[in-house]
Amino acid sequence: MRIVFLGTPEAAVPSLEALVGADDIDVAAVITNPDRAKGRSRTPIPPPVKVAAEAAGIPVWQPDRPREVLDDLHALELDACAVVAYGALLPKDVLAAGGRGFVNLHFSLLPRWRGAAPVQHAIRAGDATTGVTTFVLDEGMDTGPVIDHEEVVIEPGESAGELLERLAGLGAPVLTRSLRALMDGVTPQPQPPDGVTLAPKITSDDVALDLAAPATEVDRLARSADPAPGAHTRFRDKRLKVFAAPPVDGDGAPGTVLRIEPDGVVVACGRGAVRLDAVQPEGKARMDGAAFANGYRPEPGERLGDPGTSEQPVVPDAGS
């Protein structure tokens, strides 16, 4: 089977490696996004898929737009294509150049959570389960007919990063067998019309913590935005990212520091309380809750949240 692989982030690498390791599959080329400038130096950084492809000796194409490699796709006379988090919609003429079809690995149980951020939305919504789905791309957003799927339980306390890593490993063999099934003549089945939910890309503005919400919601939002973009609140009039905030016993005005525990700072919510187990103060590195408590020494009664409603004592910033 002669294929091209399309993907960009780390989550796509296990699938690429599985396909490269399959005796009956020839990965003729890899298409990924262009290198992007990152950090203060603005040095171009290659996508993880590019790094993995070059290590395997596979030609890498990095078009700004998929149509730029349309003639190259036709020249390869492909049997099919594989897609994992490529990061761009493929137009109709590109889809027509993919042999029997572009088989996409999606990190949800379609039609639930169609879109760019299915893992984050599943955690934030409090879903008990999720999974992976393979389907043949059409011109819609994750609307194509399904080949296969596999369901998993979302573990208590699991972050989006942890869950995505687990799904990436789970999905690699599912994608491989789905390509084989397509070549063997299996007919993909249309997605059901019921149960459709959308999972658009999440920005920093979408993950501001509302400490007046129940502790369970604060916990889910923090985990859904870990590692990026990071849920956030305000502490001493500076942004504080919160990556882990498990619910604990406590009661008080939302945002109030109730007590300091060995693992972190306990803060009241609209119902219950959370313990800040992993945070990142503005301008600082990520740290665990104990390091935050020891370094910044929040005081019981101090408030987190909107500085316009917080009554915070003037306490020196431990990082200054």
KEDREN-309606 format. One record per residue (C-alpha): x, y, z; residue in one letter; residue number from 1. Coordinates in steps of 0.02 Angstrom, whole numbers, always signed. Layout:
      u      v      w rest  nr
      X      Y      Z    A NUM
...
***
This chain:
      u      v      w rest  nr
     +0     +0     +0    M   1
    +75   +166    -55    R   2
    +21   +313    +53    I   3
    +63   +491   +103    V   4
    +52   +541   +286    F   5
    -12   +712   +340    L   6
    +15   +771   +518    G   7
   +103   +903   +622    T   8
   +108   +890   +814    P   9
   +182   +764   +934    E  10
    +14   +673   +945    A  11
    +33   +621   +762    A  12
   +205   +544   +783    V  13
   +149   +373   +854    P  14
    +37   +347   +701    S  15
   +177   +393   +580    L  16
   +296   +274   +669    E  17
   +167   +133   +664    A  18
   +140   +156   +477    L  19
   +327   +165   +441    V  20
   +350     +3   +538    G  21
   +214    -91   +443    A  22
   +284   -214   +315    D  23
   +138   -191   +196    D  24
   +138     +1   +195    I  25
   +254   +118    +99    D  26
   +251   +296   +166    V  27
   +306   +385     +7    A  28
   +306   +561    +82    A  29
   +253   +661   +234    V  30
   +158   +826   +224    I  31
   +169   +938   +376    T  32
   +154  +1122   +419    N  33
   +300  +1241   +388    P  34
   +426  +1272   +526    D  35
   +360  +1406   +645    R  36
   +459  +1538   +738    A  37
   +448  +1515   +926    K  38
   +521  +1590  +1083    G  39
   +602  +1757  +1108    R  40
   +734  +1719   +977    S  41
   +597  +1682   +848    R  42
   +700  +1534   +788    T  43
   +603  +1424   +666    P  44
   +560  +1258   +749    I  45
   +518  +1104   +644    P  46
   +356  +1013   +683    P  47
   +377   +848   +778    P  48
   +312   +751   +628    V  49
   +449   +826   +518    K  50
   +581   +773   +643    V  51
   +513   +595   +649    A  52
   +497   +583   +459    A  53
   +674   +643   +428    E  54
   +739   +519   +556    A  55
   +651   +381   +457    A  56
   +722   +445   +292    G  57
   +553   +496   +220    I  58
   +537   +649   +105    P  59
   +451   +794   +192    V  60
   +341   +924   +106    W  61
   +293  +1083   +198    Q  62
   +173  +1182    +89    P  63
    +90  +1340   +150    D  64
    -69  +1275    +66    R  65
   -109  +1093    +24    P  66
   -143  +1135   -159    R  67
    +41  +1176   -181    E  68
    +81   +989   -181    V  69
    -69   +933   -284    L  70
    +35   +885   -437    D  71
   +158   +791   -325    D  72
    +15   +690   -250    L  73
    -49   +641   -422    H  74
   +126   +590   -476    A  75
   +140   +464   -333    L  76
    -14   +366   -390    E  77
    -65   +335   -210    L  78
   -175   +197   -141    D  79
   -232   +306     +6    A  80
   -175   +440   +128    C  81
   -169   +448   +318    A  82
   -205   +606   +417    V  83
   -177   +644   +602    V  84
   -194   +824   +664    A  85
   -125   +901   +505    Y  86
   -200  +1071   +548    G  87
   -284  +1124   +385    A  88
   -441  +1080   +288    L  89
   -407   +990   +124    L  90
   -499  +1055    -29    P  91
   -596   +941   -146    K  92
   -462   +927   -281    D  93
   -331   +875   -152    V  94
   -449   +745    -78    L  95
   -473   +674   -254    A  96
   -285   +644   -266    A  97
   -281   +525   -118    G  98
   -320   +359   -199    G  99
   -461   +274   -106    R 100
   -468   +415    +19    G 101
   -387   +513   +159    F 102
   -410   +412   +319    V 103
   -412   +530   +468    N 104
   -379   +482   +649    L 105
   -483   +593   +763    H 106
   -467   +599   +952    F 107
   -651   +580  +1000    S 108
   -798   +466   +970    L 109
   -877   +551   +821    L 110
   -997   +635   +795    P 111
   -961   +699   +971    R 112
   -830   +837   +975    W 113
   -799   +878   +793    R 114
   -663  +1008   +778    G 115
   -487  +1057   +827    A 116
   -492  +1027  +1016    A 117
   -593   +868  +1053    P 118
   -489   +812  +1202    V 119
   -498   +979  +1290    Q 120
   -686   +993  +1265    H 121
   -717   +815  +1325    A 122
   -628   +848  +1490    I 123
   -708  +1018  +1516    R 124
   -881   +946  +1485    A 125
   -852   +809  +1614    G 126
   -868   +664  +1491    D 127
   -840   +495  +1572    A 128
   -774   +417  +1412    T 129
   -697   +467  +1248    T 130
   -595   +376  +1117    G 131
   -528   +379   +940    V 132
   -618   +371   +773    T 133
   -554   +340   +598    T 134
   -653   +407   +452    F 135
   -633   +456   +270    V 136
   -614   +643   +249    L 137
   -742   +743   +151    D 138
   -755   +931   +132    E 139
   -840   +953   +300    G 140
   -764   +971   +474    M 141
   -746   +792   +536    D 142
   -908   +740   +449    T 143
   -847   +595   +341    G 144
   -901   +412   +350    P 145
   -826   +307   +490    V 146
   -715   +156   +470    I 147
   -675   +112   +652    D 148
   -673   +177   +830    H 149
   -611   +129  +1003    E 150
   -678   +193  +1169    E 151
   -583   +229  +1331    V 152
   -625   +294  +1504    V 153
   -561   +466  +1551    I 154
   -462   +438  +1710    E 155
   -495   +542  +1867    P 156
   -378   +691  +1871    G 157
   -317   +662  +1693    E 158
   -257   +818  +1602    S 159
   -285   +855  +1418    A 160
   -101   +826  +1384    G 161
   -102   +657  +1471    E 162
   -262   +601  +1386    L 163
   -203   +657  +1215    L 164
    -41   +560  +1236    E 165
   -140   +405  +1283    R 166
   -259   +424  +1136    L 167
   -114   +451  +1016    A 168
    -42   +283  +1067    G 169
   -212   +199  +1061    L 170
   -253   +271   +891    G 171
    -95   +220   +798    A 172
   -144    +37   +772    P 173
   -324    +87   +739    V 174
   -268   +198   +596    L 175
   -156    +61   +525    T 176
   -294    -69   +523    R 177
   -418    +58   +453    S 178
   -307    +90   +302    L 179
   -297    -97   +274    R 180
   -485   -113   +292    A 181
   -514    +24   +163    L 182
   -398    -65    +41    M 183
   -489   -230    +75    D 184
   -653   -151    +20    G 185
   -735   -110   +186    V 186
   -872    +21   +161    T 187
   -860   +166   +285    P 188
  -1025   +204   +371    Q 189
  -1105   +377   +381    P 190
  -1101   +463   +549    Q 191
  -1268   +467   +640    P 192
  -1362   +633   +632    P 193
  -1390   +637   +820    D 194
  -1260   +675   +954    G 195
  -1160   +804   +858    V 196
  -1057   +923   +965    T 197
   -922  +1045   +912    L 198
   -747  +1068   +982    A 199
   -675  +1230   +913    P 200
   -497  +1284   +948    K 201
   -472  +1349  +1125    I 202
   -388  +1516  +1159    T 203
   -325  +1592  +1321    S 204
   -482  +1698  +1332    D 205
   -587  +1539  +1335    D 206
   -504  +1470  +1493    V 207
   -516  +1611  +1620    A 208
   -562  +1527  +1785    L 209
   -726  +1575  +1866    D 210
   -695  +1539  +2050    L 211
   -880  +1569  +2084    A 212
   -914  +1407  +1988    A 213
   -923  +1239  +2079    P 214
   -755  +1161  +2121    A 215
   -787  +1017  +2001    T 216
   -801  +1140  +1855    E 217
   -643  +1233  +1906    V 218
   -550  +1068  +1915    D 219
   -610  +1013  +1743    R 220
   -569  +1179  +1661    L 221
   -393  +1179  +1734    A 222
   -360  +1002  +1673    R 223
   -434  +1037  +1502    S 224
   -309  +1178  +1472    A 225
   -155  +1084  +1534    D 226
    -25  +1103  +1460    P 227
    -92  +1238  +1343    A 228
   -154  +1372  +1343    P 229
   -167  +1359  +1533    G 230
   -321  +1407  +1634    A 231
   -291  +1568  +1728    H 232
   -348  +1683  +1867    T 233
   -271  +1834  +1955    R 234
   -159  +1832  +2108    F 235
    -91  +1994  +2181    R 236
   -147  +2081  +2023    D 237
    -45  +1967  +1909    K 238
    -97  +1821  +1801    R 239
    -84  +1650  +1882    L 240
   -101  +1497  +1771    K 241
   -180  +1348  +1857    V 242
   -147  +1175  +1784    F 243
   -210  +1062  +1923    A 244
   -343  +1107  +2052    A 245
   -425   +951  +2124    P 246
   -582   +976  +2229    P 247
   -560   +968  +2418    V 248
   -666  +1008  +2570    D 249
   -691  +1191  +2608    G 250
   -815  +1333  +2610    D 251
   -798  +1520  +2594    G 252
   -814  +1670  +2479    A 253
   -759  +1620  +2303    P 254
   -575  +1650  +2275    G 255
   -530  +1660  +2460    T 256
   -375  +1569  +2522    V 257
   -442  +1452  +2657    L 258
   -284  +1363  +2713    R 259
   -113  +1301  +2661    I 260
    -89  +1113  +2645    E 261
    +74  +1017  +2611    P 262
    +26   +995  +2427    D 263
    -39  +1169  +2392    G 264
   -153  +1316  +2429    V 265
   -338  +1282  +2460    V 266
   -453  +1411  +2380    V 267
   -642  +1426  +2401    A 268
   -757  +1409  +2250    C 269
   -941  +1443  +2225    G 270
   -973  +1269  +2293    R 271
   -833  +1179  +2382    G 272
   -649  +1218  +2363    A 273
   -497  +1170  +2259    V 274
   -314  +1145  +2301    R 275
   -190  +1226  +2183    L 276
    -74  +1080  +2147    D 277
    +13  +1148  +1991    A 278
    +25  +1331  +1943    V 279
   +129  +1457  +1846    Q 280
   +142  +1634  +1913    P 281
   +161  +1771  +1783    E 282
   +340  +1779  +1719    G 283
   +391  +1620  +1811    K 284
   +410  +1436  +1772    A 285
   +277  +1307  +1809    R 286
   +288  +1243  +1988    M 287
   +196  +1125  +2104    D 288
    +78  +1186  +2237    G 289
   +201  +1163  +2379    A 290
   +332  +1270  +2292    A 291
   +201  +1404  +2259    F 292
   +147  +1405  +2440    A 293
   +325  +1413  +2505    N 294
   +383  +1545  +2381    G 295
   +234  +1663  +2380    Y 296
   +162  +1626  +2553    R 297
    -23  +1661  +2518    P 298
   -114  +1706  +2679    E 299
   -283  +1639  +2734    P 300
   -412  +1770  +2687    G 301
   -313  +1830  +2536    E 302
   -413  +1830  +2375    R 303
   -383  +1764  +2200    L 304
   -482  +1820  +2049    G 305
   -539  +1985  +1976    D 306
   -435  +2122  +2060    P 307
   -586  +2234  +2049    G 308
   -679  +2128  +2176    T 309
   -535  +2057  +2277    S 310
   -481  +2129  +2442    E 311
   -299  +2079  +2445    Q 312
   -172  +2125  +2577    P 313
    -13  +2204  +2514    V 314
   +114  +2063  +2519    V 315
   +286  +2070  +2433    P 316
   +300  +1964  +2275    D 317
   +417  +1820  +2316    A 318
   +483  +1825  +2138    G 319
   +536  +2008  +2144    S 320
***
